[in-house]
Each structure stands twice: as C-alpha cells, then as structure tokens.
Amino acid sequence: MAAETSRIGGFLSKFTVLRGALPELWVVFAIKLLGIVAYSTMNRTFVLWFSHDLGYSDPAAGWWVALWSALMTLCTVLVGSLTDAIGLRRAFLLGAYVCVIARAFLTFSSTPAIAITFGLLPLALGEALGTPVLVAAVRRYSTTAQRSISFSIFYAVMNIGFLIASVIFDFVRRRWLGEYGVLSVPVPAVGPLELSSYRVLFLISLGVQVLLVPLMLFGLREGVEATDQGVVITPERPRYPGVGLLTALPRLVFDTLVDSARIFAGLWRQPGFYKFLAFLGLAAFVRLIFIQMDYLYPKFGIRELGAGAPVGTLWGLNSLLIIFLVPLVGAVSQSIPAYTMVSFGSAIAAASVFLMALPTAWFQGLADGWPGYFVGRIYLQLEGPIHPYYVMIFIYVVILSVGESIYSPRLYEYAASIAPKGQEASYMSLSYLPFFLAKLCVATFSGVLLAWFCPEDGPRNSAAMWLIVASITTITPIGLLVFRRYIRVAEAGREPTT
C-alpha cells in the first residue's frame, strides 16, 4: 500500500511541479492554444476559399497552398537567428502584428492579387515567427524540473487547438451559414459587406489572432527567465543598438541568411549530417499525410458526402486521440530506440491510408450496423442513411492516430540525439529543409489528384486517389527499413540494435 501511495504521489508530483511556475509559462500555453486555433481554422479553409471564392481550379488552388505552406516552412528555418537578434518578446509581437494584418487582407479583400500579395504570403512569415519562438519560450520560462511536463502540456494544448478549429470549421459550414452561405456585415459609410462561409472562417481566425496581441503585450515581461536558482531578469539587448526595428530588419534578414548559409556549409562537411538529412527526407513522406488532410481531404469529403459534411469533426478525432495516446505511448516506450519507434509508427500510419483506397461496398455492412450507428448517429449526429465513407474515415483516423502517437514525438528526439554537442540548434533548424521540399511537391500534387480522380463534377475514382497517397506514404517505412544499415546512427544513451 505504501509503495502504491508513493507511486501515485510521484505521478502527481509531475504536475504539481508547475505550481510555482512563472506566469509567462501559462501565457505561452494560452498563446499556443489561440495561435493554433487561428492557424488551423484558416489553413484548412484555404483550398475551399481558393476554388469557391476566387474561382481557381483544383490544380491552381493546390499550387498556391503548396507555395504558402512551403514558404512558411522555409521561413521557419531562417527565423531562429532573427529571434535571437531582436529578442523573444519582440519576435512574438512582430509575428502577431504581421498575422493580424495578413489575416485582415485575406478576410476583407475579394481581389486575388491583393489577398495573395498582402495576405497569404506575409502570413507565412508571421506564422513562421511563432513556431521556434514558442518552443524557445517554453524552455526559457520553465526550470529543469518543470521542463518535461511543460513540453507535454505544450503538445496537448496544440492538439486541443486543432480540435477547437475542427469544431469551428464544421459549425460555420454545417450549423450556421451552410457550405456556400453568405453573411452580411454592415460597414458604416460603405454599406453591407458580403462574406462567404469561408471568409467568415477567416474572420473568426482574425478575431482569435487579435486576442493574442494584448496577451503578448501585457502577459510577457521583457528579459524574464526561469532558472533552477530562481527568476532572472536580463534586459534584452538588440543586435543593432540605437537603430529602429524597421531599419534593422533588412540587416537582420541579411545576417540570418549569411549565418544559415555558413552553418549549412559547415554541416555538409560532417559525415553524420548526410545520414541525418536522409532520415528526415524519408520521414517527411509520412508527415505529409497531414498536409493532404488539410488540402485534399476537405474537398474530397464535401464532394463525396455532400455540402456541409462534418469532415472537420471526423478529422478532429485525431487531435482528441493524440492528447491521450502520446503520454501513454511515451510512458511505456522510453527504453525503445527512437529509430525503431519511428519505423514502426510510420508503418502503422502508412497502412491506415490504404483503408481509404478500399471499395466502399466492403464497408456498407458496417455502415448499416452498430459501427455506423455509433459514428453517424452518436458521434456525428447525422440523419438519414450513413455513407460507408463515414465509417471508413473514422477507422482510418483512429489507426493513423495510433501510428502518429508512436512516431511523431520520437521523430525529433532522434534528430536531437544524433546532433553533435553544441550544434543541436543548427541541426533542428535545418531539419525543416527536407520537409520544405516534400511539401512543395506533394501539396502541389493534391490539386492535380483532385482534378483527376475527385472532380467537383463528373465521374470520380476517389479510391485510386487515396491509393496514390498511400503509396507515397509507404516511402517512409520501406525506406527506413531498406536503408537502416546506412542511415541509422547511435543515439545518445542508446546503441542501435541489429
């Protein structure tokens, strides 16, 4: 009994260690939650907005969202030095201001050139500024004892944000305005402004983003850091004293490019860096499932299941499961090498996509039975016959989530564990490069797949489309297995098994 009480106390202590955490740490969690809601609500709407509101074809819409997504990833590689130069709080605010202005252009401009030039493209920089800054902030505002649980909460908050965005996405399209509804907003001295359902989703994203500005302005003190010895406040010193931010920004961008090029050139002279890039290049293909779920899946669901289909709620199941699965899997797999976990988890994730390539007739019995009742009536609250795709998507998302919970947390643990001491930041920053290249190719291809196999009008062959997606995804587990002896290296604290 005493031993069990001790175990329970030890488990609870993992959470109570945050009792004396800096207020800034909780503010960062709130920023992450609201930032993910704003980002995800807009991101999953992009392809629908491009096609319905701007009149772009599926391939053209795919090209633009691929450019936006890849540009955001590329900016993420470069903003690390910028953050170090201007300071954490200023980087937070700069990213927030850029996002507010960009989202406003996307929401209120109906001219494609203006919306893309002043909205879509600047938004990539604004979003990229938040990615490394938030991770650095969790590290700065937590002590060594608080760090592990802080990052666990950070990951959970991220998935809660995705889940909320899924609910908002379906509420506007299904419950409020409808798939192709219009909201009339009175504007003084101008007249009513007509916003489509998709631009209303942009408006909600903008509103959430605006909430972040006062949170950052008044919730984050400049130069505050949590250490094991106590709170330390060190005024942040700009790289260019006496020079305004707007004047210093071009210099910072240039210095960032030069520093990244210098670091990158040096890394290429290390034999282990080739293995590092090969590993991440292969891993990128399984991660791109989630790009397809943002840019291919919404149109597929609406076209196969009808306007207003609850595709967001179905995909939101992934975030709900990840919140619970990741801590559980992490607790029972600490002694297993990260390379093994990534290989096994990616195999499960890749296998799940093949389910979507099976004939829907095979799942008709399940749709008519208790699985269809649970998914359609209880979870989605649908009326009328339950289409087999609802059951198929549900099972697919469950299996994919199991695979993700196994490989995703360990993916960058492996990258960090093989990096030479003192070069962890360089490795982690440049680790986005393979994903950038894969994003540019695969996200562009999503529009072509929709045009070929799942057009808005005419015959469809969605099974063939998903078969292609699944086949591309298998590059990860097959490549990690085939090239295991060439790209696997010793992990810190673990020796590779044969």
N, C-alpha and C positions, 0 to 999 in steps of 0.2 A: 504493500500500500504506500509506504514511504517513497519507494522508488518511482511508483507511478505518479505520485504527487510532485516529485522532483521533476519528472519529465514534462508534466503539464506546466509547471512553473517555468521550466526552461523554454517551452514553446511560447508562453505568453510574454516572456521577457524579450523575445524578438520584436514584439510590437511596443511594449511599454518603454523600450529604449528611446522611442521618439517623444516621450513625454516632455523632455526639456529641449526639444529641437528648436532651432531658430524659426521665427515667424516666416522668414523668407522661404524656408523649405516648403511650408504649406502653401504659400503664394505660388511657388513654382508648380506644385501639383495642380492648383486651380488654373494656372496659365496653360498647362499641358492639356487639361480637360477641355477648356474653352477653345484652345487653338486647334485641337483635333476635330472638335465639332464643326468649327468654321471651315477647316480644310476639307474634311471628308464630305460634308454636305455639298460643297461646291465641286469637288473633284469628281464625284460620281454623277454629277449633273452635266458636266462639260459636253460629253458626246451627244446627249439628247438636245442640249441647247444649240450646239453647232448645226445639227441636222434640222431641227424643227424651227428654231427662231431665226437662224442665219441662212438656212437653205443649203447647207453644204451636203455633198454626197457622203456616203459611209467612208470611202477611202480618204476623201479630203478631211473629214472630221477626225479620222484616225491619225492622219498626218499631223494635224495641229495639236491634238492632245499628246501625241508622242513627242513633239517638239517641246511642249510645255513641261512634260514630265521629265524628259531627259535634261532639259536646261536647268530644272530645279536640282536634279542630282549633281550636275556639273558645278553649279553654284555652291552646293554643299561641300564639295571638295575644296573650294577656294576660300570659303568664308572663315575658316579657322584662324588664319593669320589676321584677318580683318577684325575678328572679335578680340584677339589678344591686343591689337593696336588701339582700339577705341574703348575697350572695357566692356564688361559683361552687361551692365545696366544700359549703357548707350546702344549696344548691339540689340538688346531686347527692344528698346524703344524705336530704333531705326527700322527694324523688321516689322514692328507693329504699324508704324506710320505708313510704310510702303504698302503693306497689305490692305490697310483701310482705303487708301487712295485707289489702289488697283481694283479692289472689290467694288468700289463705287462706280468706276468706269464700266466694269463688267455688268453691273446691275442696271444702270440707267442709260447706257448707250446702246442704241439699236443699229449703229453703223459698224459693220465688221472691222474696218480698218482701225477705227478709234478704239473699239473694245479690245482688239488683239494687241495693238501697239501700246496703249496706255493701261490696259488691264491685265491681259493674260501673261504677257512677257515680264513686266515688272513684278507680278505676283510670284513668279518663280524665284526671284531674288529674295523677296520678303519672306516666303515660306522657308527658303534655304537658311536664312539667318536664324530661324528659330530652332533648327534641328541640332546643330552642335552646341548652341548656346544653352539650351535646356539641359542637355547631358552634363555640360560643364557646371551648370548652376547646381544641379543635384549634388555633384561632387564637392563643390565649394561650400554649400550650406549644410552639409552633414558631416558628423565626426566619423572616425573609423568604425566605431561600434554601430553607428546608425546607417552606414552606407549600404549594406546589403539589403536591409528591409526597405530602405528609401528607394533603391532602384526597382525592387519588386513592386512597390506601390506605384512607382512611376509607370511601369509596364501595364499594371492593372488599370490605372487611370486612363492610359492611352486607349485601351480596349473598351472602357466604359464610354469614352468619347465617340469611338466608332459605332458603338451600339446606339447611342443617342442620335447620331447622324442618320442611322438607318431608320429609326422611328420617325424622325422629321421628314426624311425623304419620302416615305410611304404616306405619312399623314397629309402632306400637301397634295400629292398626286392622287391619292385614293379617297381620303375622307373630306378634304376641304374644297379644293378647286377642280380636281379631276386632272387627268393626264394633259389635256390641252385647254385647260381653263384660263381665264383672264381675271386679274384683279385690277380694279380701277382705283388709283391713288390720287386724291385731289391735291394739286400743287398750286399755291397762291400765285396769281398773276400769270400763270402759264396754262392752267386748265388740267383736266384729268390725265394722269399718266397710266397707260395701259401696260401692265406687267403680266407676262405669261406665267404659267405654273413654274417653269424652270427659272425665270428671272426672280420670282418670289423666293425660291430656294436660295438664289444668290443674295437676295435682300436679307434673309434670315442669317446667312453666313456673314454678311456685312455687319449686321446688328451684334452678333456674337463677338466679332473682331473688335468692334468699337468698345465693348466692355473690357477688353484686355488693356486698353491704354491707361485708364485710371488705376487699374490693378497694378500695372508695372510702375507708374509714376509714384504712387503713394505706398505701395507694398514692398518695394525693394530699396533698401538703403545702399548707397554707393560705397563700395570697398569692404563690405561686411563679409567675413569668412568664419566658418566654424572649424576650430582645431581641437585636438584632444586636450589642449591646455586651457581652452576657453575661447571666447569670441574675440576675434581680432578685426580691427577696422583700419584698413590701409587705403588712403585716398588713391583713386585710380589716376595714373599719370598718362596723358596722351603721348603718342609717339612723336607728334609734332607740336611742342608747346607753343602757345600763342597763336596758333593757326586754327581758324574755324573749321567745323566739321565738313562743310561743303567744299572748302578749299583743300582740306586734307584728303578728302575722299578719293580723288583721282590718284594721288600719290600712294594711298593705301592699296588701291586696286593694283597699281603697277607693282608695288613691292610684294604684294601677295602672289602675283603671277611669277615674278622672278624667284621668290622663295620656294614656291611649289615646284617650279622647273628645276631648281638646284637640288632640292630634296629628291625629286623623282629621278634625276640623272644619277645621283649617288646610290639610290636603292637598286638601280639596274645592275650595278657592279657587284651586288650581293647574290650568290647562287640561290639562297633561300627565297629571294623575292620572286623568282620565276615560279617556284612551286606555290607561293602564296597567291599570285595572280591566277595561276592555272586552277587552283582550288576555288577561288571566288568566281572565276569565269564559269566554271561548271555549276556552282551553287546558284548562280544568277538565274538559271533557267527554271528552277523550281520556284524561286521567289516571284517570277514573272506571272505565275498563276494569279497573283493578287492584282497585277496590272490588268489582266484580262477580265477579272471580276469587276473592275471599275469601268473599263472601256468597251468590253464586248458583251458581258453578261446583262447589263440593263436593257440594251436594245433587243437582245435575244429573248429575254423574259417577257418584255412588253409585246413583241411580235408573235411569240408562240402562245402566250397565256392571256393576251388582251390588254388594252389600255387600263392603267390603274392596278395592274397586277402587283401584289405585295412582294416585289423582288428584294426590296431593302430589308424587310423583316426576315426573309429567308436567309439572306447573307449576314444579317445581324447576329444570327445564331453562332457564327464563327467567333465573334468577339465575346459573346456570353460564355461559350465553352472555354476559350483561351484563358479567361480570367481565373477559372478554377483548375484547368488542366496544367498550366505551366508551373505553378508552385508544386503541385503534386508530382509531376514528372521530374522536376528539378530535385525534389527531396529524395527520390528513390534511385536516381541515376548519377549521383555525384561522383562515384568511383569509375564510371564508364568513360573512356576517352571521347572527346568531342567529335573527332573524325568519324568514329563508329556511330555516334548518335545522329550526326548529320546525314550519314549514308542511309541509315535505317529509316529515319524520319522522312527523308526526301523520297524514299521508295514508297512509303505509305501515301504520302501526299500526291505523288505522280500517279499511283494506281487509282486514287479516288477519281481523277478526271476521266478515266476510261469508262466509268459508270455512266457519264453523260453521253457517251457515244453508243450506248446500247439502244435497241429498239424500244420505243415507249410501250409497245404492246406487251412486253415482258413484265411491265410493272402495273398493268391495268388491274390485275387481281389485288395487288396491294393497295392501289388507289380506291378500289371498291370495298376493301376490308377495313380492319381496325387501324392499320397504319395511315390510310387515307383519312379516316375519321379524326385521328389524333392530329395529323399535320394540318389538314384542311379546316376541320370544324373547331378544334380546340386552340391550336397554335395560331393559325392564320384567320380564323373566324370567317371562313368563306361560306357562301351559299351556293346551292346547285351542285352539279357533278364535279368531282375532284379530278383534275387532269393528272395523268401519271407523272408529268414533269415536276409537279409539286413534291411528290414522294421522292423522285429521283434526286432533285436538288437538295432536299433535306438530308438524305443519306450521304450524298456527295460531300456536303458541307461538314457533316459530323466526322466522316473519315478524314477529310482534309485537315480539320482542326486537330485531330489526334496526331497526324503527321507533323503539323506545324508546331505543336507543343513539344514535340521531341527534338526537331532540328533547329527551330528558329532561335531559341535562347543560346544554343551552343555554337551557332554559326560564327559569331564574332568573338566568342570566348576562345575558339580555336585560332582565329586571326590574331587576337591579342596575346595568346600564349606562345605563338611561334615567333613573334616580333622580337628582334634583338633589344636588349635592355637599353633604355634611353631613346628608342625610336618607335615606341608604341603609338604615339600620336600620329607620326608620319604614316605608319602602316595603316592605321584606322582611317585616316583622312583619304588616302589614296585607294583604299579598299572599295570606294564607290565607283571607281573607273570602269571595271567590268560590267557593273550593273547599269551604268550610264550607256554603254554601247549596246547592251542587250535590250534595254528599254527602248532605245531609238529604233531598233529593228522590229521588235515584237509588237510594241504598241502601234506602230505604223501598220503592221500587218493585220491588226484586229479589224480595221475598217475594210480591208480587202476581203477578209474572211466573211464578214457580214454581207458584203455586196455579192459575193459568190454563192454562199450557202444559206444565208438567212436574210434575204432582202425584205423590205417593207411590203412590197407587192410581188406576187408571183410564187411559183413553187419553191419550197425550202427543203434543205437537207442538213438540218442542224446537227444530226449525229456525225456526219462527215466533218463538220466544222470542229466539233469537240474532239474528234479523233485526231485531227491535226494538232490541236492544242495539247492534247495528252501526249502525243508522240514527241513533241518538242520538249515537254516537261521531263520525259524519261532520260533526256541527255544528262541530267544531274546524277541520279543514282547509278546509271550504267557507267558514266564517265568516272565517278568516284571509285567504283569497283574496278574497272579496267585499268585505270592509271594509278591505282592505290600505291603500288610499289615505287612509283616515280615522283609523286607529288606529296605523299604523306611525310611529315617530319615529326620529330619528337616534340611532345607538348610539355610545357613546364609542369613538373611534378608527376608526369606520366610518361611511360615509354610506349611507343607504338607496338601493338600486338601483331603477330603474324597470322 
